Amino acid sequence: MKDKKSQHSAREKLLKLSRELGKSEYRLVLLGEGNTSAVVDEETFLVKASGAELRILKANQLVRVRFDKILPMVDQELDQVQTRDALLASRVDSKTLRPSVETIFHAWLLRQEGVKFVGHTHPLEVNKILCSGRAAEFAERRLFPDEVVYCGPKSLLIEYVDPGAKLAAAVRVGWKNFVADNGFAPRLILIANHGLVAIGSTPEAVLAATLMAVKAAEIFIGACALGGPVFMDPKEVYHIHNRLDEHYRRRQIEV
């Protein structure tokens, strides 16, 4: 009974998040772009089926898969056929849907402390920057206080890697290096020439980080057109990051 309740709760929350990320006015994804996931229990998680559209995602387009079948793929050099077969073998209760090829990095991220939901999108404004030579600036610097509050003091930037096990391995290496260098985990992962990955303990945290990243991208691009961005001083960035009142605001979307 507990398993069914936890699965239903995760499914409903993930559907709501997916449809919100898929709204056309946000310009985060088109057609079957992007994918989302959520922890169900210690053994399994839900992920969007390959090709399904976030905007109109249905309950039967979420695939429940096993962590223990997916996680070993991060360390394996699999070709496309082997990857497909391994993903199909990871399914718990579906015999028709295929999990997204990016399920592998979702599995690894959902095993990190405090991460219960993942949203991967291809925001138009963010990708304008990620397809330029200024991606590192956007990832490492901050322009305004709310960007710090909801996106963190800096983001993890990963160079373009072929989706699948290679991307999952790059996410793992990048994440571990980021934590070692900064002492905290990223809220956003930016993948050059690809898109954005937002993580959080709740769907609200994932959505907030995603939408704030888009706002930051729009401001960054506008500032570039007006002579170049004027970034916040790093001391001010970390001051905001550690303020008690800002911790309180963050908690409102993380509980």
C-alpha positions in Angstrom: 0.0 0.0 0.0 2.8 2.4 0.9 4.5 1.7 -2.4 1.4 2.5 -4.4 0.8 5.7 -2.4 4.4 6.9 -3.0 4.3 6.1 -6.7 0.9 7.9 -7.1 2.3 11.0 -5.2 5.5 11.1 -7.3 3.6 10.6 -10.5 1.1 13.4 -9.8 3.8 15.8 -8.8 6.0 14.9 -11.8 3.1 15.3 -14.2 2.4 18.8 -12.9 6.0 19.8 -13.1 6.4 18.4 -16.6 3.3 20.2 -18.0 4.4 23.4 -16.4 7.9 23.2 -18.0 6.2 22.3 -21.3 4.0 25.5 -21.4 4.6 27.1 -24.8 4.8 30.7 -23.3 8.0 29.7 -21.4 9.8 28.6 -24.6 11.7 25.9 -22.7 11.0 23.0 -25.0 9.3 22.1 -28.3 7.5 18.9 -29.3 9.3 15.9 -27.6 12.2 17.9 -26.3 13.3 17.7 -22.6 12.7 15.1 -19.9 11.8 15.0 -16.2 12.1 12.5 -13.4 11.2 11.9 -9.8 12.1 9.5 -7.0 9.4 6.9 -6.1 11.4 4.9 -3.5 14.8 3.6 -2.7 14.7 1.2 -5.7 12.8 3.0 -8.4 12.1 6.3 -10.1 9.8 7.7 -12.8 11.1 9.3 -16.0 9.4 10.7 -19.1 9.1 8.3 -22.0 11.2 9.0 -25.0 9.4 11.2 -27.6 6.5 12.2 -25.2 5.7 15.9 -25.1 6.0 17.6 -21.7 3.2 20.1 -22.4 0.6 17.4 -22.7 2.3 14.6 -20.8 0.0 11.8 -19.7 0.3 9.5 -16.6 0.8 6.5 -18.9 3.8 8.3 -20.6 5.9 8.1 -17.4 8.1 5.0 -17.1 9.0 3.5 -13.8 12.6 2.2 -13.8 15.0 0.6 -11.4 18.1 2.4 -10.1 20.1 -0.8 -9.9 19.6 -1.4 -13.6 20.4 2.1 -14.7 23.3 3.3 -12.5 25.9 0.7 -13.8 25.4 2.1 -17.3 27.3 5.2 -16.2 30.5 3.2 -16.2 29.8 1.1 -19.3 30.8 1.8 -22.9 27.6 0.8 -24.6 26.6 1.3 -28.3 23.2 2.6 -29.2 21.6 -0.8 -29.4 23.1 -1.9 -26.1 21.9 1.3 -24.5 18.4 0.8 -25.8 18.2 -2.8 -24.6 19.6 -1.9 -21.1 17.0 0.9 -20.7 14.2 -1.4 -21.8 15.4 -4.0 -19.3 15.2 -1.4 -16.5 11.4 -1.0 -16.7 9.3 -2.1 -13.8 5.8 -2.3 -15.1 5.7 -1.0 -18.7 6.3 -3.3 -21.7 5.7 -0.7 -24.4 7.3 2.6 -23.4 11.0 3.4 -23.9 12.7 5.5 -21.2 14.5 8.6 -22.5 18.2 8.0 -23.3 19.0 10.7 -20.8 17.5 8.5 -18.0 21.1 7.6 -17.1 22.1 11.0 -15.8 18.7 11.4 -14.2 19.4 8.2 -12.2 22.7 9.5 -11.0 21.4 12.9 -10.0 18.4 11.4 -8.1 20.9 9.6 -5.9 22.5 12.8 -4.7 21.5 14.2 -1.3 18.3 16.3 -1.3 17.5 15.6 -5.0 14.0 14.2 -5.6 13.1 15.8 -8.9 15.0 16.7 -12.1 13.9 18.8 -15.0 15.9 18.9 -18.2 14.9 21.5 -20.8 16.3 23.4 -23.8 15.3 27.1 -23.0 15.6 29.3 -26.0 17.3 32.2 -24.2 19.6 30.0 -22.2 20.7 28.1 -25.3 21.5 31.4 -27.1 24.3 31.7 -24.5 25.2 28.0 -24.3 25.7 28.1 -28.1 28.1 31.1 -27.8 31.6 31.8 -26.4 30.2 33.4 -23.2 28.7 30.3 -21.6 31.3 30.1 -18.9 30.6 33.7 -17.8 26.9 33.0 -17.5 27.6 29.8 -15.5 30.1 31.3 -13.1 28.9 34.9 -12.4 25.6 36.3 -11.2 23.8 39.5 -12.2 21.1 40.0 -9.6 20.1 38.8 -6.2 17.2 36.5 -7.0 19.4 34.6 -9.5 21.6 33.8 -6.5 18.7 32.8 -4.3 17.1 30.3 -6.8 20.0 29.3 -9.0 22.8 29.3 -6.5 26.0 31.4 -6.5 27.2 29.6 -9.6 26.2 26.8 -12.0 28.0 23.7 -13.3 28.9 24.0 -16.9 29.7 20.9 -18.9 31.0 20.8 -22.5 28.8 19.1 -25.1 28.8 15.3 -24.7 26.8 12.7 -26.7 23.5 12.0 -24.7 23.5 8.7 -22.9 26.2 7.0 -20.7 28.9 9.5 -21.8 26.8 12.5 -20.7 25.9 10.8 -17.4 29.6 10.2 -16.8 30.4 13.8 -17.6 27.7 15.0 -15.2 29.1 12.8 -12.5 32.7 14.1 -12.9 31.6 17.7 -13.3 29.4 17.5 -10.2 32.1 15.9 -8.0 34.6 18.5 -9.1 32.2 21.4 -8.5 31.4 20.2 -5.0 35.1 19.7 -4.2 35.9 23.2 -5.5 33.0 25.1 -4.0 31.8 23.2 -0.9 28.2 23.1 -2.1 26.3 21.3 -4.9 25.0 23.1 -8.0 21.3 23.8 -8.5 21.7 24.1 -12.2 23.8 22.1 -14.7 24.3 23.9 -18.1 25.3 21.7 -21.0 27.0 23.6 -23.8 25.1 23.5 -27.1 22.4 21.4 -25.5 20.4 22.8 -22.5 19.7 23.1 -18.8 19.2 20.6 -16.0 17.5 21.9 -12.8 17.4 19.8 -9.7 15.6 20.1 -6.4 13.9 18.4 -3.4 10.5 19.6 -4.8 8.9 20.3 -8.2 8.6 24.0 -7.2 12.4 24.2 -6.7 13.1 22.8 -10.1 10.6 25.1 -11.8 11.9 28.2 -9.9 15.5 27.5 -10.8 14.6 26.9 -14.5 12.5 30.1 -14.9 15.0 32.2 -13.0 17.7 30.9 -15.3 15.7 32.0 -18.3 15.2 35.5 -16.7 19.0 35.7 -16.1 19.7 34.7 -19.6 17.4 37.4 -21.0 19.1 40.0 -18.8 22.6 38.7 -19.7 21.8 38.9 -23.5 20.4 42.4 -23.1 23.4 43.5 -21.1 25.7 42.1 -23.8 23.9 44.3 -26.3 24.5 47.4 -24.1 28.2 47.2 -23.7 28.6 44.0 -21.6 27.3 42.5 -18.4 28.1 44.2 -15.1 28.3 41.2 -12.7 27.7 41.3 -9.0 30.8 41.2 -6.8 31.5 37.6 -5.6 31.5 38.8 -2.0 28.0 40.2 -2.4 26.9 37.0 -4.2 28.0 34.8 -1.3 26.6 37.3 1.2 23.1 36.9 -0.4 23.6 33.1 -0.6 24.2 32.9 3.2 21.6 35.5 4.4 19.0 34.0 6.8 16.1 35.7 5.1 17.1 34.3 1.7 17.4 30.8 3.3 13.9 31.3 4.5 12.6 32.2 1.0 14.3 29.2 -0.5 12.7 26.9 2.1 9.3 28.0 0.9 9.8 26.0 -2.3 11.9 23.2 -0.9 9.6 21.7 1.7 
